[in-house]
Amino acid sequence: MNYTKVSRAASLRSARIAADIQTLINNRSYYKFQYTPLTGPLPGLSFEQQTEDAINDIGNMSYGSYEIATQALTTANQAYNAAQSAIEIANHAETTAQNAQTTANNAAKAAAGAQKTADNAAKAAADAQKTADNAAKAAAKAQETADNAQSSANTAIATATDAQTTADNAQNDATSALNRLDSLTPVVEELRYYDNIDTAVDLNDKTEFARELLEASNNTNAPETGSGWLDVDDDFNETYIRQKFMGQASGKTYVRFGTIVPDSDPVTVSEWSNWVEYTLKSDLDNTTTDLTEKINTVATDLAGHEADFNNPHKVTAEQLGLTTVYQYKGSVATYADLPTTGQKVGDVWNVETADPDHGIKAGDNVAWDGAQWDILGGNHDLSGYAQLNAANTFTAANKFNSNIVVRAATAAGSAGIITLGEKPSYKTEQCLINAAGNGNVIIQASENQIVALQSGSVPQWSVVSDEANTKTSAYLHSNLAATYTPATGVVWEGNANTATKLATARTINGVPFDGTKDITIEAGGGGGDVTAAGDNNFTGTNTFNKPITVRDGALAGIGGTITLGMKPNSATTQAKINSTTTGAMYYTATEGLAHFFNVGATEVATVGGTETTATLDFLANRILDFNNTNGLQVGAGATGNIYLNPTTADTKGSLRLRSVGAMEFNGNELHLNKNGDFNGFSDFINIKFNNNAIITYSNAFKNLGIRAMGDDNKVEIGVAAGAWNIQLPNNNGDVRIANRLYVGNKNGVGAGVISAENSEQCLYFMGTAENTYYATPNTGNTISYQTSANCYLINCSINNPSSLNMNFSGMNFKATVGSSPYMCKTLTFWLAVGATVPTVAWTFPTDSAVYYPKGVAPVLTANANNIINVIAIVDDTGSFSIQVCDSVALPFSG
């Protein structure tokens, strides 16, 4: 409980009541009585009426004085309660609290005197006026004494609160450290062990991070029956979830992914993918063995087909179905000689003479389809076609839409050679890929040229020979890695002939190494080159109506290369498309040239660059330019660019917008003028829209201004040096407004105003109004509690009900726990009653403490406006203390 706030609230309420009392005293001239005739002498009826009104006013003033005194007593009691609270915090406040009790007793005596004076006011109007004034002064005096007690109590509370704050801060620091440790410990434990789950579960419900051993064998939506290990994880932005399941008995591993419903808590998956099984090594070995056997069988069969020149494919009429579908009948001279009756489906005739009217060429065969003669085909000139059992020269571009097998023969161990390009005129060796008969693959370049493996346009591994000096050099990423000569063997760069120690024992070139000593790699002999005949040079146009697979072998993880065109003599890199054993795909262009993407004949995109730069053009316009020094540039020119990682010194990656100052974004923070390099710019930072500043920050004044399209309509958090309009203090939930708050008009004229411009620390609402609930009840009707209404206008004079229910059992406003243990709500009931006076039954929340002025509910007066005030106070446990005031009857004219 924050006793400081309780005491402050009581003090503010006391100050307000004292101010009200002083206002009433200052305005007592309102109650100066004099008879006022309308015209001429004062009529007797007017005299009587004005006398009654004056006496009623004096009585009301006396009753008001009594109410003010009662409020003073309440304030004194609140001061006493605050003092008691201070005792609980600091024992040294005991003396001050006792003084508060004494002052409260004096206030009670003064209030009793005010009550007595109010009773006497009914006997004599002049004496009642004087007594009421005295009661008001006594109440003000009591209020002043109570305020003094409150001030002493506040001092004690402030001292104790400071000590309590220091202790709380220390406790909070310790608690924070403990909480971080408590948060980290479960995570470490979660990553360290697998939890054992012995009951069957639905894997679709496993959407939170988990490492569990599912011991049951009947888990739902599992990839296999039986127990297994389950890992559950999700990505950084919680869009996808991954489940990994390892069968305990089978040893198989499965994985699947789920799509997370955005912002779902607990995590909900809208769709799961199918389980995908990891392939076991034993399965791959079996598949490889089976494929090898089938390939050998096919190779043997194809060799037999090639040896049989009469029927190389051994196709029979039975295999084609000709014996059961087509029946050859013979030849006719012309189409008109074909039978017109008795023909059967499948009858085939040869037509010797062309008949253009029926689409017949000389030698065409026709078959009866049940309704007409269908042309099966005529004689074709095959001189332009490639022959399977003869050499062919292809002079046009060819597309192979299926696998390509290159070999010189079909017997086991046959070699195969792919010749690439044409050697230069001054070279004797041709570039080729040679599969030797012993299984070796030889990649051959022209003499004294390199054999290279590259990623993109940059060679990663290359070997170049100097045959005149029997020297071979190997390069890693264009850097010399090793040199070989017969005299020195392999010399590694920086350590002649010596490599590092082997991690494990092994034998290299027949020489055993135990893994503990440095090794010297000597040059070894080689051989096995095979020169195979039957090279093919395709110079014609070839169309392959099946997919083409280009690969260096038939096993998994084999790469393949498609070389495109011939590089210029001045270039070293050939344009090509290739894949590696990892499945990576590379598109390589000759150095200095770009990759072009066309739609028809129009270039829509171009990707170019060098080893250190990269560019992207759309429709001949440069949109991206990257280099290792300046990072990524969007657009062209020196201004209006976006740089990602603009300097080599900043390796974390940042965003810089040029021409608007030093603005950087590194993924977690947005910096304006991070390095202070405005060089002449003002100290103000503006965010503008349509050239209007909507957010302004002053580094000198540490103020932030927020404007809505112009200076005449704005909200500012701090203006000018050291000033503020709206303030949000650090480390608490306060929102402070420096002066007045205007609601309803941007210029303040005619608007509702909330102001605290006074020395009493009071809050004033200027021009305020409260919601009023209106009803015209019938007999037995119920008026229920309205959460939004503070005033109830119940007009009983229309339907003249004989009974009425006031049901306020639903009243349920809550006091906050801690700093504000009590809250209050005041309800005003205006019951306009005619000749029939209804009986009113009051119902309040269960277990409420209800106080009536005379122990019973107030009685209404006929032909009058009956005003009843109800004060409801609720504590932080939800318990109500309700004071129902006596009714005040005012004249009613209907």
DADACOR-V968516 format. One record per pair of residues at least 12 apart in sequence whose ideal C-beta (glycine too) atoms are under 6 Angstrom apart, sorted by the first residue. I is the first residue (numbers start at 1). GAP is how many residues later the second one is. If there is no record, write none. Layout:
i->(I,I)
gap->(GAP,GAP)
This chain:
i->(1,2,3,3,4,4,5,6,7,7,7,10,10,11,12,14,14,14,15,16,17,18,21,21,21,21,25,31,33,35,55,58,58,58,58,61,62,62,62,62,65,65,65,65,66,66,66,68,69,69,69,69,72,72,72,72,73,73,73,75,76,76,76,77,79,79,79,79,80,80,80,82,83,83,83,84,86,86,86,89,90,90,93,96,96,96,99,100,103,103,103,107,110,110,114,117,117,194,194,194,195,196,197,197,198,200,200,200,201,202,202,203,203,204,206,207,207,207,209,210,211,212,213,214,214,214,215,223,223,223,224,226,226,227,228,228,228,228,229,230,231,238,239,240,241,241,242,243,252,253,254,254,255,256,256,256,257,258,259,299,302,303,303,306,325,326,326,327,327,328,329,329,331,331,332,333,333,334,335,335,335,335,343,345,345,347,348,348,349,350,351,361,363,363,364,393,394,394,394,394,395,395,396,396,398,398,399,400,400,401,401,401,401,401,402,402,402,403,406,408,408,408,413,415,415,415,415,415,416,417,417,417,417,418,419,419,420,421,423,427,429,429,431,432,436,436,437,438,440,447,448,450,450,451,457,457,457,458,459,460,462,470,470,471,472,480,481,484,486,489,489,490,497,498,498,499,499,501,502,509,550,557,559,559,559,560,561,561,562,563,564,567,571,573,573,575,575,576,594,594,595,605,612,612,613,614,622,631,631,631,631,632,639,641,643,652,654,661,661,662,662,662,672,683,683,684,684,685,692,692,693,694,701,703,704,704,713,724,725,740,740,741,752,753,770,770,771,771,772,772,773,773,773,774,775,776,776,776,777,777,778,778,779,779,779,780,782,782,783,784,785,785,785,791,792,793,794,795,796,796,796,797,797,800,800,801,802,803,803,804,804,805,806,806,807,808,809,809,811,815,815,815,817,821,821,822,822,823,824,825,826,827,828,829,830,831,832,833,833,833,835,837,837,842,844,845,848,848,849,850,851,852,853,858,858,861,863,864,864,865,865,866,866,867,868,869,870,871)
gap->(820,817,82,154,153,157,814,76,75,147,150,68,72,139,749,61,129,133,745,746,54,125,47,115,118,119,111,30,21,15,70,63,67,70,71,71,56,59,66,70,49,67,70,71,48,49,52,71,42,45,66,70,35,67,70,71,34,35,38,71,28,31,70,27,21,67,70,71,20,21,24,71,14,17,70,13,67,70,71,71,66,70,63,56,57,60,50,49,42,43,46,35,28,32,21,14,18,17,18,19,17,17,15,17,17,16,18,19,18,18,19,18,19,17,26,34,60,62,23,22,20,18,16,13,14,16,12,22,31,52,23,21,23,21,17,18,19,20,17,15,13,22,21,17,17,19,15,13,25,25,21,23,21,16,17,19,16,14,12,111,108,107,108,104,21,20,22,19,20,20,18,20,19,21,17,19,20,19,16,20,23,25,25,23,25,21,17,19,17,15,13,17,15,16,14,146,144,145,146,148,144,145,144,145,140,144,145,144,148,143,144,145,146,147,144,145,146,146,12,124,125,126,24,20,21,22,115,117,19,15,17,115,118,15,13,116,143,145,23,19,17,18,14,12,92,94,93,90,88,20,19,12,14,12,116,131,134,153,19,17,13,15,16,14,12,13,12,39,37,33,34,31,23,20,22,20,22,17,13,15,12,24,20,21,22,19,15,17,15,13,12,23,19,17,18,14,15,12,12,14,12,13,15,16,14,12,14,12,13,14,15,12,20,17,13,14,12,12,17,12,13,15,13,16,17,12,14,12,17,18,14,13,20,15,13,14,33,14,13,13,15,13,15,13,20,21,17,18,19,21,13,16,19,19,19,19,22,23,24,27,21,23,22,23,24,23,23,25,23,23,23,25,26,37,37,37,37,37,35,37,42,35,37,34,36,37,36,35,36,34,36,36,34,36,36,36,34,36,34,59,60,61,59,54,55,51,53,51,49,47,45,43,41,39,37,35,33,27,29,33,27,23,25,15,38,35,32,34,32,32,32,32,33,28,29,28,29,25,28,25,27,21,23,21,19,16,14,12)
